[in-house]
Amino acid sequence: MGTTQDDDKQLADAVQIRLVHLKATSTGIVTGTIMAVGIFVATNWLVLKDGLDVGRHLKLLGEYFIGYTVTFVGSFVGAAYAFALGFLGGYAVARMYNMMTTRIRGSQSEN
């Protein structure tokens, strides 16, 4: 009971489809979490560091993230904004990647 070459190609194509596609929601959650943790840690690092004009450059995020300040409470606000932006960015990139790989795979099968 051997397999034919067509069966092998179908199996290889099925495996490739599973390996190539990204789960957009998972990618968004991971990207958002990484960004949220980054903002949270950076803000609290500066809060703990203390000193004159704490977080002079990080304060500029308040221009985009309404309610964000370089304080402990502000770190949660910034983390929420960063998670939302990271999720949307990661989700969008994964969806575009999946669309492009589907389109490329479709054009290869026509040849």
Kinemage of the C-alpha trace (Angstrom):
@kinemage 1
@onewidth
@group {chain A} dominant
@subgroup {mainchain}
@vectorlist {calphas} color= white
{ca met a 1} P 0.000 0.000 0.000
{ca gly a 2} L 2.174 2.795 -1.286
{ca thr a 3} L 1.147 6.366 -1.699
{ca thr a 4} L 1.100 8.085 -5.007
{ca gln a 5} L 2.981 11.236 -5.808
{ca asp a 6} L -0.306 13.191 -5.830
{ca asp a 7} L -1.098 12.017 -2.284
{ca asp a 8} L 2.337 13.132 -1.121
{ca lys a 9} L 1.867 16.559 -2.731
{ca gln a 10} L -1.566 16.978 -1.135
{ca leu a 11} L -0.142 16.082 2.269
{ca ala a 12} L 2.762 18.511 1.815
{ca asp a 13} L 0.344 21.274 0.770
{ca ala a 14} L -1.885 20.614 3.793
{ca val a 15} L 1.085 20.762 6.154
{ca gln a 16} L 2.351 23.963 4.529
{ca ile a 17} L -1.059 25.621 4.888
{ca arg a 18} L -1.118 24.830 8.607
{ca leu a 19} L 2.446 26.040 9.125
{ca val a 20} L 2.197 29.240 7.136
{ca his a 21} L -1.032 30.764 8.501
{ca leu a 22} L -0.798 32.890 11.629
{ca lys a 23} L -3.589 33.083 14.162
{ca ala a 24} L -4.399 36.790 14.019
{ca thr a 25} L -6.021 36.981 17.455
{ca ser a 26} L -3.134 35.217 19.167
{ca thr a 27} L -0.615 37.396 17.366
{ca gly a 28} L -2.518 40.498 18.457
{ca ile a 29} L -2.693 39.376 22.075
{ca val a 30} L 1.023 38.588 22.218
{ca thr a 31} L 2.013 41.864 20.547
{ca gly a 32} L -0.316 43.866 22.780
{ca thr a 33} L 0.954 42.154 25.916
{ca ile a 34} L 4.580 42.802 25.026
{ca met a 35} L 3.867 46.476 24.367
{ca ala a 36} L 1.788 46.849 27.542
{ca val a 37} L 4.472 45.263 29.705
{ca gly a 38} L 7.085 47.480 28.048
{ca ile a 39} L 5.217 50.713 28.837
{ca phe a 40} L 4.354 49.512 32.347
{ca val a 41} L 7.956 48.589 33.183
{ca ala a 42} L 9.464 51.711 31.571
{ca thr a 43} L 7.079 54.010 33.422
{ca asn a 44} L 7.536 52.342 36.800
{ca trp a 45} L 11.313 52.173 36.332
{ca leu a 46} L 11.348 55.958 35.976
{ca val a 47} L 8.943 56.393 38.900
{ca leu a 48} L 11.205 54.291 41.146
{ca lys a 49} L 14.337 56.016 39.826
{ca asp a 50} L 12.915 59.395 40.836
{ca gly a 51} L 14.883 62.597 40.421
{ca leu a 52} L 14.469 65.904 38.655
{ca asp a 53} L 12.040 65.966 35.738
{ca val a 54} L 11.219 62.265 35.864
{ca gly a 55} L 10.450 60.753 32.464
{ca arg a 56} L 10.854 63.923 30.440
{ca his a 57} L 10.630 62.034 27.135
{ca leu a 58} L 8.093 59.452 28.285
{ca lys a 59} L 5.748 62.280 29.327
{ca leu a 60} L 5.275 62.993 25.628
{ca leu a 61} L 3.141 59.847 25.364
{ca gly a 62} L 0.499 61.837 27.224
{ca glu a 63} L -0.034 63.773 24.000
{ca tyr a 64} L -1.285 60.575 22.324
{ca phe a 65} L -2.471 58.488 25.285
{ca ile a 66} L -5.059 60.696 26.986
{ca gly a 67} L -4.713 60.392 30.754
{ca tyr a 68} L -1.195 58.956 30.680
{ca thr a 69} L 1.324 60.399 33.124
{ca val a 70} L 4.666 59.147 34.415
{ca thr a 71} L 3.163 57.826 37.661
{ca phe a 72} L 2.202 54.420 38.998
{ca val a 73} L -1.455 54.956 38.042
{ca gly a 74} L -0.379 56.359 34.668
{ca ser a 75} L 1.551 53.162 33.981
{ca phe a 76} L -1.748 51.256 33.966
{ca val a 77} L -3.326 53.807 31.622
{ca gly a 78} L -0.322 53.601 29.308
{ca ala a 79} L -0.353 49.798 29.458
{ca ala a 80} L -4.027 49.738 28.440
{ca tyr a 81} L -3.382 52.022 25.474
{ca ala a 82} L -0.264 50.070 24.490
{ca phe a 83} L -2.152 46.763 24.657
{ca ala a 84} L -4.936 48.133 22.456
{ca leu a 85} L -2.512 49.519 19.870
{ca gly a 86} L -0.336 46.405 19.999
{ca phe a 87} L -3.342 44.148 19.571
{ca leu a 88} L -4.632 46.109 16.588
{ca gly a 89} L -1.186 46.249 15.001
{ca gly a 90} L -0.403 42.564 15.548
{ca tyr a 91} L -3.848 41.512 14.365
{ca ala a 92} L -3.611 43.639 11.222
{ca val a 93} L -0.108 42.406 10.355
{ca ala a 94} L -1.135 38.755 10.819
{ca arg a 95} L -4.241 39.215 8.658
{ca met a 96} L -2.232 40.905 5.894
{ca tyr a 97} L 0.428 38.184 6.116
{ca asn a 98} L -2.239 35.487 5.792
{ca met a 99} L -3.823 37.260 2.820
{ca met a 100} L -0.485 37.557 1.061
{ca thr a 101} L 0.490 33.926 1.652
{ca thr a 102} L -2.926 32.772 0.434
{ca arg a 103} L -2.565 34.905 -2.685
{ca ile a 104} L 0.982 33.653 -3.314
{ca arg a 105} L -0.042 30.030 -2.716
{ca gly a 106} L -2.958 30.494 -5.137
{ca ser a 107} L -0.734 31.867 -7.879
{ca gln a 108} L 1.746 28.997 -7.413
{ca ser a 109} L -0.977 26.376 -7.775
{ca glu a 110} L -2.067 27.905 -11.099
{ca asn a 111} L 1.398 27.310 -12.570
